[in-house]
Amino acid sequence: MKLIPTLAVATGLLAVPAHADPLPSWNDTDARSAIIAFVDGVTDPAADTYVTPDARIAVFDNDGTLWAEQPIYFQLVFAMDRARVLAEADPDWASTGVLEAAAAGDMGQVLGGGEGALLEVINATHSGVTVEAFQSEVRAWLEKARHPETGMAYDEMVYQPMLELLGYLRDSDFSTYIVSGGGIDFMRAFAEEAYGIPPEQVIGSMGEASFEIIDGVPQVVKQPGIAFVDDKGGKPVGITRDIGRKPILVGGNSDGDMAMLQWATAGEGPRFGLIVHHTDAEREWAYDREGPVGKLNEALDLAPESGWLLVDMAEDWATVYPRP
Amino acid sequence: MKLIPTLAVATGLLAVPAHADPLPSWNDTDARSAIIAFVDGVTDPAADTYVTPDARIAVFDNDGTLWAEQPIYFQLVFAMDRARVLAEADPDWASTGVLEAAAAGDMGQVLGGGEGALLEVINATHSGVTVEAFQSEVRAWLEKARHPETGMAYDEMVYQPMLELLGYLRDSDFSTYIVSGGGIDFMRAFAEEAYGIPPEQVIGSMGEASFEIIDGVPQVVKQPGIAFVDDKGGKPVGITRDIGRKPILVGGNSDGDMAMLQWATAGEGPRFGLIVHHTDAEREWAYDREGPVGKLNEALDLAPESGWLLVDMAEDWATVYPRP
C-alpha cells in the first residue's frame, strides 16, 4: 500500500492541491484570506475544524450574489418580454390592465401595482406550458435579450469572482447549491452552463404544477399560482426540504438572505456567512439600505456581530464580469 | 498517459467492474437478466444506449418497494405510538375523538375515519417540533418498536434484493433517490443508514414548516398542514421540483407509482420501469388489486404494454430480508 501515494501523485490520479491561486479575480484582501482560511480549515483532516465532504454544503443566493440584479430582477425582464410575445400571438391574452401594461413593456405601471400585479404577470407568463418548453423559451430569450445599460447578455452578467469561488469550493469537495427567490425552472435553464450547478442543486420559488397526459405524452405542466416562495424565512425551509441538512457556507447579498445566514451560521462546527456588498458604482451598481431590488439593511446591521464576511465589491474584486 | 491504466488497476485506484455477482439475492431469472442488461447498456460507452453518469438517475418508491408496508404503513404505526406518548405527557393533548382513538392505539377507528382522520393524526403527531428533534424521535422509535407479525425492527424489514440493486446502481454511477408518499423528515431519519441514500436524495410528502428563532436559536419547525403530497401525479411533480430532470429508471409497487412510471419511461433513450409485485404470502405478503395499502391494480394492467418489469417476489428473490 505504500506505493499508492507516490504512484497516484506521479500519474496525477489524486487531486493534488495545485491551486497556485484559486481565486485570481479576488484582490489580496482580508475577504480573500478569510475564505481561503475557512476552506483550508474544513478540508484539513488534521484540523479540529475538519468537515467530512458529505457535509461540505455551500448555498448561494442568485440575484445580486451570483449575477447582477439591477435595475430590476432579470427574470422580470423575461416575464415582460414574454408577455409581449404572448400578446402578439393572441390579441385576447392581455385580458387585464396589468397584463396590457406588461405586454406594452410598461415596467413602471407593473411595479406600481405592487406584489399583486407582479404575481399576475408571473402567473400569466410562467404557466400553461411544460417545464421543458418553458426552459427552451428562457434559453432562447437569454440568447437574444440584452441588458439596457450594459448591452451584455444577461448570463454574461455573472460575477467572475463568484464563479471562481464556486469552482474552488467544488474542487475542495463542496456541493454548491443555489437558494434563490427566483423561479426554479427559470434558473435551471442556465445554471448548469453559467455556474456549473446541475438542476438538482438549484432551489428556488415554485409555481403550481400538474401531471398531465397530453396526446398520449406524460408531462409536467406549469400552472398559475405560487406553491412556494424561497425568500426570507422560506430559504431555511427550502433548504431543509430539498437538502435535508444545514449548509456550512452561505452566500447572499440582501435581507432576503438573512434568515438562511442566521440559521446556517448558528450551531456547532465551522460555519461561514458571506454577503456581497454592492459598493461599486463604477463597474456595477452601488446600493444597500434602500430600493426595490436587493435591499440590504437589517442583514448589514447584523453582519458584524454575526461574523458574516462583508465582501466589498469595489475593494475585494479585481474583476466583476468574466468579459470586461 | 499510457501508464495510467496499468498503474491504476495495479494499485486498485480505478473502479474495476469486479462484480462477480452484483445481485446475489436475485434468482437467475428474466428479471435479474433484464436489470443487468439495462445497466450494461447505459454504462457501455460504445453502446448506442449509453447514458452519461449525470443523467443516470434512478428513483424508488419506499413503502412496499424498499421496505415492507403490511399490515399498515410503518409511518402510521409511528404516528399512533407517538400519539400515545404525547397523550401520556399531556392529558389535554387528545382533544378530539380521533386523537383519543390514536392515543389508545385503536387503529381500526382511525382508519375508519378516512383521510380526514389520518390527516388529523399525522398533523398532531408530526408538528410543533423542530425537524432535528422529530428525527431523533423517529430514530428512538425505530430502536425499540417491533413489527406485530414478524417481531422484527421496522428498519430490518428492508428488502435485501433492493439493497443490492441500489448498491449495484450506485457502483454503476447512478444517483439513487427515494420518491415516496411517506413523510420526507420521517424517511430521512433512517434512509442513509438503511439504504445508503443521503437526505438530499430523499423526496417525500411534506408538512408545512416555518423558520423561527426560539431562545435565540434559529430553527425550522414542523407545522400542521400538508404542503405537498408526493403520491400519484405528485411524484412526477416532486421529481421535477427536486431533481429537475427525468429519471431513466423507476421502481415502484403500487398505483401510487403509476404516474412516475408512465412519465419516466416515456420519451427518448433507454428507460426502465420496475414494479415489485407482492406475490410471496410465505416470506412476506401476497397482495395487489385490493386493500387499503399498496393497491396495484391499474399499473398491473398497464405493465405489459408499457414494458415495465414485474418483479415476482416469490420467483425472483432468493432472499427477502437481510436477516432471515
Contacts between the chains, C-beta under 8 A, distances in Angstrom:
chain1	res1	chain2	res2	distance
A	3	B	11	6.6
A	4	B	11	5.0
A	4	B	13	7.2
A	7	B	7	5.2
A	7	B	11	5.5
A	7	B	13	8.0
A	8	B	11	7.2
A	8	B	13	6.3
A	11	B	3	6.4
A	11	B	4	5.1
A	11	B	7	5.4
A	11	B	8	7.3
A	12	B	4	8.0
A	13	B	4	7.0
A	13	B	7	7.8
A	13	B	8	6.3
A	13	B	13	5.4
A	54	B	198	6.5
A	131	B	240	5.7
A	175	B	200	7.9
A	184	B	241	6.7
A	184	B	244	7.4
A	188	B	244	5.0
A	198	B	54	6.5
A	198	B	244	7.8
A	199	B	243	6.6
A	199	B	244	2.8
A	199	B	245	5.4
A	200	B	175	7.9
A	200	B	200	8.0
A	200	B	242	6.9
A	200	B	243	4.7
A	200	B	244	5.8
A	200	B	245	7.4
A	202	B	244	6.5
A	206	B	241	5.9
A	209	B	237	4.8
A	209	B	240	6.6
A	209	B	241	7.3
A	210	B	233	6.6
A	210	B	237	6.9
A	211	B	232	7.8
A	211	B	233	3.4
A	211	B	234	7.6
A	211	B	235	7.8
A	211	B	236	4.7
A	211	B	237	5.9
A	211	B	259	5.1
A	211	B	263	6.8
A	213	B	262	7.2
A	217	B	266	6.3
A	218	B	236	7.0
A	218	B	259	7.2
A	218	B	262	4.6
A	218	B	263	4.0
A	218	B	266	5.1
A	219	B	263	7.7
A	220	B	236	5.3
A	220	B	237	5.8
A	220	B	240	4.6
A	220	B	263	7.3
A	227	B	228	7.8
A	228	B	227	7.8
A	232	B	211	7.8
A	233	B	210	6.6
A	233	B	211	3.4
A	234	B	211	7.6
A	235	B	211	7.9
A	236	B	211	4.7
A	236	B	218	7.0
A	236	B	220	5.3
A	237	B	209	4.8
A	237	B	210	6.9
A	237	B	211	5.9
A	237	B	220	5.8
A	240	B	131	5.7
A	240	B	209	6.6
A	240	B	220	4.6
A	241	B	184	6.7
A	241	B	206	5.8
A	241	B	209	7.2
A	242	B	200	6.9
A	242	B	242	6.2
A	243	B	199	6.6
A	243	B	200	4.7
A	244	B	184	7.4
A	244	B	188	5.0
A	244	B	198	7.8
A	244	B	199	2.8
A	244	B	200	5.7
A	244	B	202	6.5
A	245	B	199	5.4
A	245	B	200	7.4
A	259	B	211	5.1
A	259	B	218	7.2
A	262	B	213	7.1
A	262	B	218	4.6
A	263	B	211	6.7
A	263	B	218	4.0
A	263	B	219	7.6
A	263	B	220	7.3
A	266	B	217	6.3
A	266	B	218	5.1
